[in-house]
Amino acid sequence: QVQLVESGGGLVQPGGSLRLTCAASGFTVNSYAMTWYRQAPGQERELVALITRAGDYTNYLNSVKGRFTISRDNAKNTVYLQMNSLKPEDTAGYYCRAAGLDYWGQGTQVTVSA
């Protein structure tokens, strides 16, 4: 059974940092490209970051380039999203997903506010 469990969200001041974790089970993360999405209230879910199966290529939403870093630990079957220099517009629920698998976790809420 495929499961994705996101954690690490919270309330942070503008300019702060958070590290999100996505623990996967029921499949191996190194068999898929892995992605992070986010969805703010009243907004469409949008792709934030992607890392290929081999981990040799990453891509980011333009508004987070240079601030967010996606990575994976195949031994732990886990994917991370390091978020630095957070802005209020980064406030959203964050979700991870394996490309090609139609499964979503419960997400983790990130709120950036003074």
N, C-alpha and C positions, 0 to 999 in steps of 0.2 A: 504494500500500500504506500503510495507516494505521499509524503508529508513534507511541508516546508514550514519552519518555525522561525519567524523573524523576532529579533529582540535588539535592545540597545537604544531605543528611542527615548525621548524625554523632553523636558523644557530646558532650553539653553538661551543665553543672551546672544544678541547679534555679535558676530565675530568669534563665537565659540566653536567647539568641535564636538562631534559625536562619532562613534564607530558602531555601525549596525552589523549584526550577525544574522546569517541565514543558515540554519542547521537543516540539512536535507536527510531524508531517509526514504527507503523504497527504491532508490536509484542512486547511481554514482554521479557526482557532479562533473567528473572529468569525462563523462560520455556526452556532455551537452555544453553548448554555449550557455552561459548563465547571465541573467539580467536582473537589474533593479528597476522597478517602476515606482512612481508616486502618484497620488491623487489627492488634490486639495478639494475642500467642500465646493460643490457646484461646478467642478472642473472635470474634464476627461482625464482618464489615467494616461500618464505619459512615460515613455521610456527614458530613464535617467542614465543608465550605464550598462555596458555589455562587455563581457570577456569571453574570448573564444575557448574552445575545448582545450587547446594546447596552452592557453594562457599567454600567447605571444602577441595578441592584439586586443586592444581595448578601445572603446568609443564612448563618447559622452554627449549628453544634451549640451548645446552650446552654453547655456546659462550656468552650467556647473563646471565647465572645463577649467582646469587649473586649481579647482577647490576640492573636488571629489576624486577618490581613487577606489576602483573596484579591484578586488583580489580574491584568490581562492586558495584553500588549503585542502588538497585532495586527500591527504591522510585523515583529516578530520571530517571530510565530506561537507565542508562549510565554505560559504562565500561571505565576503565582507564588503562593506561600503564605508570607507573613511571619509568623513565630511568635515572640512575645515572652512574657516571664514564664513560661517553660516549667516544667512540673511533672512529677514522675515518672510520673504517670498519662497523660501525653501520649506515653509510650514506645510505639512501634508502627511498622509499615511504612506508609509514606504513598504513595498512588497517585492519579494524576489520570485523569480520564475525561471524554470529551465526552458530554453527555446525549443519549441516543438511539443512540449508537454502542457496540457491545459489544466494545470493545477496552480492554485494560489494558496498562500498561507493567510493567516489572520491579519498580517501586517503589524507594523510598529509605528506609533505616532511620534512625529517630530514637530515640536513647536518652538519657533524662534521668536522670542519676544523679550523686550526690556521690562 
